[in-house]
Amino acid sequence: MKQHIIHMLRERVSLYGDRTVFKYKDKLTGSYEALSWNTLLDKTKKVSEALLSLGYGYNDNIGILSANKSEWTISDLGILAVRGVVVPIYATSSKQEIEYIVNETKMKLLFAGSSDQIEKALWLLDECETLEKIVMFEGSIPENDNRFIEWTSFLELSDNEKYSEKLNQILEDAQSYDLATIIYTSGTTGIPKGAMLGHDNFMAALKINNERLDITEDDVSLCFLPLSHVFERTWTYFLLYCGATNFFLENPREVIDTLSVVRPTIMCTVPRFFEKTYEGILQEAEKWPSYKKKIFDWSIKIGHRNIEYLKNSEKTPLILGFKKLLADKLVLKKLRLIFGGKIKTMPCAGAAIDSKLLRFFHATGTFINYGYGATETTATVSCFKSNKYNFDYCGSIMPEVSVKIGDQNEILIKGDTIFKGYYNKVEETLKVLKNGWYSSGDEGCVVEDEYLVMTDRIKDLIKTSGGKYVSPQKLELLLAQDKYIEQVVIIGDNRKYISALIVPSFEGLKDVASKLKIGVDNNEMIVSNSEINNFFQLRIDKCQEELTPYEKVVKFTLLPEAFNIDKRTLTNTLKIRRNVIAEQYCDLINKMYLPA
């Protein structure tokens, strides 16, 4: 079999035929519709042939601007089949962010999802010289604009025998090293860079993940992270590789409600998903009577004792095994129902996660497979083995991937999954690719020649005016453990001490605010209240007791509104944009450094 995604797809279709490959929610009926492997291939071929009819093909950069839906992946595969290059764009991206990508890639054709994306596309057509046509997944054509084509009409362009023959010839000529995609990184600092990944990169990733993970054709996954991100997109290819079924969720805010309906066995996630779930569990537990809390605490304690044996593939003692069965019946099984009740593993990456959080969910019987990776490494560099793992590490290094530690303890990575470079950015590419080794920009180490530890982002380290280096991630993870803190950003580069911008958990603060007779619906009043600020000061001081003096947050400011994508303080993958936050909150930050 050629090392090409479409050849892999066709081979799998010949195996699975009329079995279900995708499911999606019909907006009109609210029910889930099924798509077979045969239908997937048919629709993919229609996309390819329609592209050829419009004159698009080899090496054309074609964008997809949409939330998750089956049409996203069908279009993705259809573009790849004509040896085109897919440029995924986050559905939540601003017009200016999309404009930059369209202009740099000289994009001519863009697939767009719902009305929000179509409105942006209309603006782009007037602003970008190269953009010619928009294919709409849904909605009506704006003012009979012939630059737009509706999805069904687009597929009908394939109805010509000559395009079918041409497509077959293109696939005969396809090569493993064909460029498959240009994925623009979120850009927490500076200008976004388009990472170029080939079919060979993806196929290598699928192979090593198959060696590490136990995923079968009987598994069901819920696709709720953005397909525009390398994690969910590679995972979607991996599900095709394994013959599993994928449910597409268009609105990620519906994930908790959807889990109980879909009841997936596998699902890729990010740490924030578990942080929010954990906060919800604790808030609910606060309402319970004392006897119920004691049963809960006992059950979790038994779960914790059990995982100490599981992580080393050791046999659980008989008495502990009986206690675990009871804890499972009383509490743990109910907690697993939050995720639908059938989860066997949940790959998790994208940011640092507190090991206490990992231990908690593992104690409930939910296997979070935490790992480390990047767009430039076609996602996974390391992840947990099912029978051997350590909660303080980012899993074991993947098969056929090499890792070494360079200057400043930087993690360097080599293997067939390493990207080709940054699109149209030779200098930026040369900075990170040297003799096949990718310089990650992350600080870390390798333990026991197997486990990877990522300790910090080298570029994000804060250096105070006193010359002390402080890890913002370490502090942010520490403070975010507090149930009353929703978000926190550490400040202090070239400053005399560390400060913080904190978004309180306003839901959690309701009882505290009520006791102080503050309107719980007025966030401005809550954050400006001196007693609330004293309340947070005490909690922060307690949290920082074991830190060295120069690491401690000396001053903080409570914010009435959360950081979010719309105001560009978060990236599309929910990472904080430190530069943007420093700029937008400049006055508040400077105020924390004025003489008392």
KADA-V469234 format. One record per backbone hydrogen bond with DSSP energy under -1.0 kcal/mol. CO is the residue of the C=O (numbers start at 1). NH is the residue of the N-H. E is the energy in kcal/mol with one decimal. If there is no record, write none. Layout:
co={CO	CO}
nh={NH	NH}
e={E	E}
//
This chain:
co={2	4	5	6	7	8	9	10	12	13	16	17	19	21	22	23	24	26	31	33	35	35	36	37	38	39	40	41	42	43	44	45	46	47	48	49	50	51	52	57	60	62	63	64	65	69	69	70	71	72	73	74	75	76	77	79	80	83	85	86	87	90	94	95	96	97	98	99	100	101	102	108	108	109	110	111	112	113	114	115	116	117	118	119	120	121	123	124	133	134	135	136	141	142	145	147	149	150	151	152	154	155	156	158	160	161	162	163	164	165	166	167	168	169	175	176	178	180	181	183	193	194	195	196	197	197	198	199	200	201	202	203	204	205	206	207	208	209	213	216	219	220	220	221	222	223	226	229	230	231	232	233	234	235	236	237	238	239	239	245	246	247	251	252	254	255	258	258	259	265	265	269	270	271	272	273	274	275	276	277	278	279	280	281	282	284	285	289	290	291	292	293	294	295	296	297	298	299	300	301	302	303	306	306	307	309	310	311	317	318	319	320	321	322	323	324	325	326	327	327	328	331	332	335	336	336	337	346	347	348	354	355	356	357	358	359	360	361	362	366	367	368	369	372	372	374	374	375	376	379	381	382	383	388	390	395	396	398	402	404	406	407	409	410	411	412	413	414	415	421	422	425	426	427	429	432	434	437	438	441	442	443	443	445	447	447	450	451	452	453	456	462	463	464	468	470	471	472	473	474	475	476	479	482	484	487	489	491	492	495	498	499	500	501	502	503	503	504	505	507	509	510	511	512	513	514	519	522	523	524	529	530	531	532	533	534	535	536	537	538	539	540	542	544	548	555	557	564	564	565	569	571	575	576	577	578	579	580	581	583	585	586	587	588	590	591}
nh={4	8	9	10	11	12	13	14	16	17	19	38	37	246	35	248	33	30	26	24	21	22	40	41	42	43	44	45	46	47	48	49	50	51	52	53	54	56	55	60	85	87	111	89	113	72	73	74	75	76	77	78	79	80	81	84	83	59	62	182	64	93	98	99	100	101	102	103	104	105	107	132	133	63	135	65	137	138	118	119	120	121	122	123	124	125	127	128	110	149	112	151	144	145	148	134	136	154	155	156	157	158	159	160	163	165	166	167	168	169	170	171	172	173	178	200	199	86	197	195	185	423	183	420	180	181	202	203	204	205	206	207	208	209	210	211	212	213	215	219	245	265	266	247	224	249	229	233	234	235	236	237	238	239	240	241	242	243	244	221	23	223	254	255	258	259	261	262	263	344	345	349	273	275	276	277	278	279	280	281	282	283	284	285	286	287	288	293	294	295	296	297	298	299	300	301	302	303	304	305	306	307	309	310	311	314	313	389	321	322	323	324	325	326	327	328	329	330	331	332	333	335	336	338	339	341	340	369	269	371	358	359	360	361	362	363	364	366	365	368	346	370	348	381	382	377	379	378	419	374	398	372	396	385	393	452	383	401	414	412	409	410	444	406	440	404	438	402	418	196	425	429	430	431	433	439	437	434	413	458	411	455	456	453	450	451	397	447	394	445	443	470	494	467	464	462	475	476	477	478	479	480	482	485	505	503	501	499	495	465	554	491	557	489	559	486	487	506	509	510	513	514	515	516	518	517	522	526	527	528	533	534	535	536	537	538	539	540	541	542	543	544	545	547	551	500	502	569	570	568	577	574	571	578	581	582	583	584	585	586	589	590	591	592	593	594}
e={-2.2	-2.2	-2.4	-2.5	-2.0	-2.1	-2.4	-1.7	-2.4	-2.6	-2.6	-2.2	-1.9	-2.4	-2.7	-2.7	-3.3	-2.7	-3.1	-1.9	-3.1	-1.7	-2.4	-2.3	-2.2	-2.8	-2.6	-2.5	-1.9	-2.2	-2.3	-2.9	-2.4	-2.3	-2.2	-2.1	-1.3	-2.7	-1.0	-2.2	-3.0	-2.7	-2.8	-2.7	-2.0	-1.1	-1.1	-2.4	-2.5	-2.4	-2.7	-2.2	-2.5	-2.1	-1.8	-2.4	-1.7	-2.7	-3.0	-2.1	-1.7	-1.8	-2.2	-2.7	-2.0	-1.6	-2.9	-2.6	-2.5	-2.3	-2.1	-3.1	-2.0	-2.1	-2.4	-3.5	-2.9	-1.1	-2.2	-2.3	-1.5	-2.4	-2.2	-1.5	-2.4	-2.2	-1.2	-3.1	-1.9	-2.4	-3.0	-1.8	-1.1	-1.9	-1.9	-2.6	-2.6	-2.5	-2.3	-1.5	-1.3	-1.7	-1.5	-3.0	-1.0	-1.8	-2.0	-2.3	-1.9	-1.7	-2.2	-2.3	-1.4	-1.7	-1.5	-1.7	-2.2	-2.5	-2.2	-3.0	-2.5	-3.1	-2.7	-3.1	-2.2	-2.0	-1.8	-2.8	-2.0	-2.0	-2.5	-1.9	-2.1	-2.1	-1.9	-1.4	-1.3	-3.3	-1.1	-1.6	-2.4	-2.4	-2.2	-3.0	-1.0	-2.4	-1.7	-2.0	-2.3	-2.1	-2.1	-1.9	-2.3	-2.2	-1.6	-2.5	-2.0	-1.1	-2.2	-2.6	-2.2	-3.7	-2.0	-1.6	-2.3	-2.0	-1.1	-2.9	-2.4	-3.4	-1.4	-1.6	-1.3	-2.2	-2.5	-1.6	-2.7	-2.3	-2.1	-2.1	-2.4	-2.4	-2.0	-2.3	-1.5	-1.3	-1.4	-1.9	-2.1	-1.7	-2.2	-3.0	-2.4	-2.3	-2.4	-2.2	-2.2	-2.2	-2.4	-2.0	-2.1	-2.0	-1.3	-1.7	-2.4	-2.9	-1.7	-1.8	-2.4	-1.9	-2.2	-2.5	-1.9	-1.8	-2.9	-2.4	-1.8	-2.5	-2.7	-2.0	-2.3	-1.7	-1.9	-1.3	-1.3	-1.6	-1.7	-1.4	-3.1	-2.4	-1.7	-2.6	-2.1	-2.1	-2.4	-2.4	-1.1	-2.5	-1.3	-1.1	-2.3	-1.4	-2.4	-3.4	-1.8	-1.1	-2.4	-1.7	-2.7	-1.3	-2.7	-2.2	-2.4	-1.4	-1.8	-2.4	-2.0	-1.5	-2.5	-3.0	-1.2	-1.6	-2.8	-3.2	-2.1	-2.2	-3.4	-2.9	-1.4	-2.6	-1.9	-1.9	-2.5	-1.3	-2.3	-2.8	-2.0	-2.3	-2.0	-2.1	-2.9	-2.7	-1.5	-2.8	-2.0	-2.3	-2.5	-2.8	-3.1	-2.0	-3.6	-3.0	-3.5	-2.3	-2.7	-2.8	-1.7	-2.9	-2.7	-1.9	-2.8	-2.2	-1.8	-1.9	-2.4	-2.9	-2.5	-2.2	-2.2	-3.3	-3.0	-2.8	-2.2	-2.3	-3.0	-2.5	-1.8	-1.3	-1.6	-1.0	-3.2	-2.6	-2.1	-1.3	-2.9	-1.5	-1.5	-1.8	-2.5	-1.4	-2.1	-2.3	-2.3	-2.1	-2.2	-2.2	-1.5	-2.8	-2.5	-2.0	-2.2	-1.6	-1.1	-2.0	-1.5	-1.4	-2.9	-1.4	-1.3	-1.9	-2.5	-2.0	-3.0	-1.0	-2.5	-2.6	-1.7	-3.1	-2.5	-1.1	-2.6	-2.8	-1.9	-1.0	-1.4	-1.1}
//
